[in-house]
Amino acid sequence: MNLSSDLEALKTSPKTVGARQTAQAIQKGKAKVVFVAKDSDEWVVRDIIEMCKQKGIKLVFVDSKKELGKICGISVAASSAAIIE
């Protein structure tokens, strides 16, 4: 997949939104692709990025939290999201 198809899949697929739900999905082995906003505070997404690297989960960086929230269909910013099984 390329970036645009990953983002399109995020719009239509079952997903988690937010750092806590995304981290839980990764830990439970349910996350297929994880999205992280580039302007997120490092301490919020550090563990998510590390878990993705350790588990070999595809990691996609989005320009901003506002953009990621919009893609997820919510009216607030989101630091991370994941497409789940």
MDTraj code that builds the backbone (N, CA, C; nanometers):
import mdtraj as md
import numpy as np

residues = "MET ASN LEU SER SER ASP LEU GLU ALA LEU LYS THR SER PRO LYS THR VAL GLY ALA ARG GLN THR ALA GLN ALA ILE GLN LYS GLY LYS ALA LYS VAL VAL PHE VAL ALA LYS ASP SER ASP GLU TRP VAL VAL ARG ASP ILE ILE GLU MET CYS LYS GLN LYS GLY ILE LYS LEU VAL PHE VAL ASP SER LYS LYS GLU LEU GLY LYS ILE CYS GLY ILE SER VAL ALA ALA SER SER ALA ALA ILE ILE GLU".split()
xyz = np.array([
    [0.0844, -0.1194, 0.0000],
    [0.0000, 0.0000, 0.0000],
    [0.0880, 0.1245, 0.0000],
    [0.0352, 0.2301, -0.0585],
    [0.1050, 0.3578, -0.0497],
    [0.0315, 0.4460, 0.0500],
    [0.0841, 0.5650, 0.0741],
    [0.0283, 0.6515, 0.1777],
    [-0.1192, 0.6810, 0.1539],
    [-0.1556, 0.7162, 0.0307],
    [-0.2952, 0.7526, 0.0063],
    [-0.3884, 0.6336, 0.0250],
    [-0.3459, 0.5131, -0.0143],
    [-0.4328, 0.3971, 0.0062],
    [-0.4393, 0.3587, 0.1537],
    [-0.3286, 0.3782, 0.2277],
    [-0.3319, 0.3543, 0.3727],
    [-0.4313, 0.4492, 0.4401],
    [-0.4270, 0.5767, 0.4015],
    [-0.5168, 0.6752, 0.4619],
    [-0.6615, 0.6470, 0.4235],
    [-0.6851, 0.6041, 0.2998],
    [-0.8206, 0.5693, 0.2564],
    [-0.8710, 0.4486, 0.3361],
    [-0.7838, 0.3504, 0.3568],
    [-0.8214, 0.2328, 0.4353],
    [-0.8559, 0.2715, 0.5789],
    [-0.7824, 0.3683, 0.6345],
    [-0.8107, 0.4129, 0.7710],
    [-0.9503, 0.4727, 0.7814],
    [-0.9936, 0.5423, 0.6769],
    [-1.1271, 0.6036, 0.6783],
    [-1.2377, 0.4983, 0.6866],
    [-1.2175, 0.3843, 0.6202],
    [-1.3259, 0.2884, 0.6019],
    [-1.3138, 0.1616, 0.6855],
    [-1.1997, 0.1371, 0.7457],
    [-1.1762, 0.0121, 0.8190],
    [-1.2088, 0.0255, 0.9671],
    [-1.2300, -0.0882, 1.0343],
    [-1.2376, -0.0833, 1.1808],
    [-1.1074, -0.0252, 1.2343],
    [-1.1175, 0.0605, 1.3368],
    [-0.9984, 0.1312, 1.3830],
    [-1.0042, 0.1636, 1.5308],
    [-0.8875, 0.1976, 1.5817],
    [-0.8765, 0.2603, 1.7127],
    [-0.8327, 0.4037, 1.6878],
    [-0.8692, 0.4926, 1.7785],
    [-0.8263, 0.6314, 1.7693],
    [-0.7767, 0.6739, 1.9066],
    [-0.6574, 0.7318, 1.9107],
    [-0.5994, 0.7780, 2.0367],
    [-0.4896, 0.6850, 2.0846],
    [-0.4006, 0.7399, 2.1640],
    [-0.2810, 0.6666, 2.2073],
    [-0.3145, 0.5442, 2.2918],
    [-0.4060, 0.5570, 2.3864],
    [-0.4361, 0.4451, 2.4766],
    [-0.4966, 0.3280, 2.3999],
    [-0.5993, 0.3547, 2.3185],
    [-0.6638, 0.2468, 2.2429],
    [-0.5687, 0.1853, 2.1409],
    [-0.4870, 0.2675, 2.0769],
    [-0.3930, 0.2174, 1.9779],
    [-0.2876, 0.1283, 2.0438],
    [-0.2343, 0.1714, 2.1576],
    [-0.1351, 0.0904, 2.2298],
    [-0.1953, -0.0435, 2.2714],
    [-0.3192, -0.0428, 2.3172],
    [-0.3855, -0.1685, 2.3561],
    [-0.4027, -0.2615, 2.2368],
    [-0.4392, -0.2062, 2.1219],
    [-0.4556, -0.2880, 2.0016],
    [-0.3230, -0.3511, 1.9599],
    [-0.2143, -0.2755, 1.9715],
    [-0.0817, -0.3286, 1.9382],
    [-0.0470, -0.4420, 2.0340],
    [-0.0670, -0.4198, 2.1641],
    [-0.0334, -0.5206, 2.2649],
    [-0.1137, -0.6487, 2.2461],
    [-0.2385, -0.6356, 2.2025],
    [-0.3255, -0.7526, 2.1838],
    [-0.3065, -0.8190, 2.0476],
    [-0.2187, -0.7623, 1.9638],
    [-0.1929, -0.8200, 1.8330],
    [-0.3017, -0.7920, 1.7303],
    [-0.3839, -0.6902, 1.7539],
    [-0.4941, -0.6589, 1.6633],
    [-0.4619, -0.5508, 1.5613],
    [-0.3578, -0.4723, 1.5844],
    [-0.3240, -0.3605, 1.4948],
    [-0.2527, -0.4120, 1.3701],
    [-0.3031, -0.3722, 1.2522],
    [-0.2404, -0.4108, 1.1256],
    [-0.1521, -0.2985, 1.0718],
    [-0.2007, -0.1751, 1.0796],
    [-0.1248, -0.0562, 1.0383],
    [-0.1479, 0.0504, 1.1435],
    [-0.0418, 0.1168, 1.1869],
    [-0.0527, 0.2199, 1.2897],
    [-0.0145, 0.3545, 1.2288],
    [-0.0929, 0.4567, 1.2633],
    [-0.0715, 0.5928, 1.2147],
    [-0.0348, 0.6816, 1.3329],
    [0.0685, 0.7639, 1.3151],
    [0.1134, 0.8551, 1.4202],
    [0.1255, 0.9945, 1.3599],
    [0.0723, 1.0938, 1.4294],
    [0.0836, 1.2321, 1.3841],
    [0.2236, 1.2846, 1.4153],
    [0.2845, 1.3495, 1.3174],
    [0.4213, 1.4009, 1.3333],
    [0.4321, 1.5080, 1.4405],
    [0.3214, 1.5795, 1.4683],
    [0.3280, 1.6860, 1.5682],
    [0.2826, 1.6407, 1.7075],
    [0.2730, 1.5097, 1.7277],
    [0.2384, 1.4570, 1.8607],
    [0.3551, 1.4790, 1.9565],
    [0.3222, 1.4954, 2.0830],
    [0.4278, 1.5013, 2.1843],
    [0.4999, 1.3666, 2.1856],
    [0.6314, 1.3712, 2.1880],
    [0.7126, 1.2501, 2.1795],
    [0.6759, 1.1498, 2.2884],
    [0.6514, 1.1973, 2.4095],
    [0.6225, 1.1061, 2.5207],
    [0.4889, 1.0342, 2.5017],
    [0.3996, 1.0911, 2.4225],
    [0.2683, 1.0290, 2.4003],
    [0.2802, 0.9104, 2.3049],
    [0.3645, 0.9213, 2.2033],
    [0.3701, 0.8181, 2.0992],
    [0.4969, 0.7323, 2.1020],
    [0.5881, 0.7612, 2.1903],
    [0.7158, 0.6877, 2.1969],
    [0.6945, 0.5373, 2.2084],
    [0.6111, 0.4939, 2.3025],
    [0.5891, 0.3506, 2.3241],
    [0.5197, 0.2863, 2.2040],
    [0.4277, 0.3595, 2.1429],
    [0.3570, 0.3074, 2.0253],
    [0.4559, 0.2818, 1.9119],
    [0.5428, 0.3774, 1.8861],
    [0.6427, 0.3625, 1.7799],
    [0.7351, 0.2455, 1.8106],
    [0.7793, 0.2342, 1.9332],
    [0.8699, 0.1265, 1.9730],
    [0.8031, -0.0104, 1.9596],
    [0.6776, -0.0211, 2.0043],
    [0.6065, -0.1491, 1.9922],
    [0.5890, -0.1890, 1.8458],
    [0.5607, -0.0928, 1.7592],
    [0.5458, -0.1221, 1.6163],
    [0.6755, -0.1764, 1.5589],
    [0.7871, -0.1150, 1.5961],
    [0.9171, -0.1614, 1.5480],
    [0.9451, -0.3032, 1.5967],
    [0.9176, -0.3292, 1.7239],
    [0.9437, -0.4608, 1.7822],
    [0.8568, -0.5695, 1.7201],
    [0.7317, -0.5366, 1.6894],
    [0.6375, -0.6357, 1.6385],
    [0.6285, -0.6374, 1.4865],
    [0.7031, -0.5499, 1.4188],
    [0.7019, -0.5469, 1.2734],
    [0.5719, -0.4946, 1.2144],
    [0.5052, -0.4049, 1.2856],
    [0.3798, -0.3465, 1.2387],
    [0.4112, -0.2225, 1.1551],
    [0.3447, -0.2116, 1.0411],
    [0.3663, -0.0963, 0.9527],
    [0.3284, 0.0316, 1.0257],
    [0.4160, 0.1312, 1.0167],
    [0.3978, 0.2593, 1.0836],
    [0.3909, 0.3680, 0.9770],
    [0.2837, 0.4480, 0.9817],
    [0.2629, 0.5548, 0.8842],
    [0.2575, 0.6874, 0.9596],
    [0.3371, 0.7845, 0.9155],
    [0.3363, 0.9153, 0.9794],
    [0.2473, 1.0112, 0.9007],
    [0.1600, 1.0802, 0.9733],
    [0.0675, 1.1775, 0.9160],
    [0.1151, 1.3155, 0.9607],
    [0.0938, 1.4174, 0.8782],
    [0.1493, 1.5500, 0.9057],
    [0.1063, 1.6109, 1.0383],
    [-0.0212, 1.5966, 1.0761],
    [-0.0650, 1.6629, 1.1989],
    [-0.1736, 1.5832, 1.2718],
    [-0.1875, 1.6130, 1.4006],
    [-0.2921, 1.5507, 1.4820],
    [-0.4301, 1.5894, 1.4301],
    [-0.4430, 1.7139, 1.3866],
    [-0.5710, 1.7613, 1.3333],
    [-0.6090, 1.6819, 1.2084],
    [-0.5124, 1.6629, 1.1187],
    [-0.5379, 1.5859, 0.9964],
    [-0.5746, 1.4412, 1.0293],
    [-0.5038, 1.3807, 1.1231],
    [-0.5316, 1.2416, 1.1602],
    [-0.6717, 1.2292, 1.2196],
    [-0.7088, 1.3234, 1.3050],
    [-0.8441, 1.3224, 1.3601],
    [-0.9493, 1.3318, 1.2513],
    [-0.9264, 1.4192, 1.1558],
    [-1.0216, 1.4374, 1.0451],
    [-1.0340, 1.3091, 0.9627],
    [-0.9220, 1.2462, 0.9322],
    [-0.9230, 1.1208, 0.8563],
    [-1.0013, 1.0129, 0.9315],
    [-0.9906, 1.0141, 1.0641],
    [-1.0607, 0.9150, 1.1468],
    [-1.2085, 0.9480, 1.1658],
    [-1.2501, 1.0647, 1.1167],
    [-1.3900, 1.1020, 1.1264],
    [-1.4307, 1.1608, 1.2599],
    [-1.3333, 1.2155, 1.3325],
    [-1.3650, 1.2808, 1.4599],
    [-1.3352, 1.4298, 1.4481],
    [-1.3970, 1.5083, 1.5345],
    [-1.3832, 1.6538, 1.5243],
    [-1.2724, 1.7099, 1.6129],
    [-1.1921, 1.6234, 1.6708],
    [-1.0792, 1.6663, 1.7539],
    [-0.9510, 1.6026, 1.7007],
    [-0.8380, 1.6510, 1.7460],
    [-0.7086, 1.5990, 1.7026],
    [-0.6849, 1.4586, 1.7603],
    [-0.6041, 1.3818, 1.6895],
    [-0.5677, 1.2471, 1.7352],
    [-0.4172, 1.2274, 1.7166],
    [-0.3505, 1.1809, 1.8212],
    [-0.2058, 1.1593, 1.8130],
    [-0.1721, 1.0310, 1.7379],
    [-0.2624, 0.9320, 1.7470],
    [-0.2374, 0.8047, 1.6805],
    [-0.3685, 0.7338, 1.6524],
    [-0.3595, 0.6377, 1.5626],
    [-0.4744, 0.5547, 1.5264],
    [-0.4209, 0.4257, 1.4680],
    [-0.5055, 0.3252, 1.4577],
    [-0.4638, 0.1982, 1.3981],
    [-0.5802, 0.1340, 1.3239],
    [-0.5472, 0.0704, 1.2136],
    [-0.6430, -0.0176, 1.1481],
    [-0.6325, -0.1510, 1.2223],
    [-0.7459, -0.2024, 1.2657],
    [-0.7442, -0.3268, 1.3441],
    [-0.8160, -0.4383, 1.2694],
    [-0.7860, -0.5593, 1.3128],
    [-0.8493, -0.6788, 1.2547],
    [-0.9874, -0.6954, 1.3121],
])
top = md.Topology()
chain = top.add_chain()
for i, resn in enumerate(residues, 1):
    res = top.add_residue(resn, chain, resSeq=i)
    for name in ("N", "CA", "C"):
        top.add_atom(name, md.element.get_by_symbol(name[0]), res)
traj = md.Trajectory(xyz[None], top)
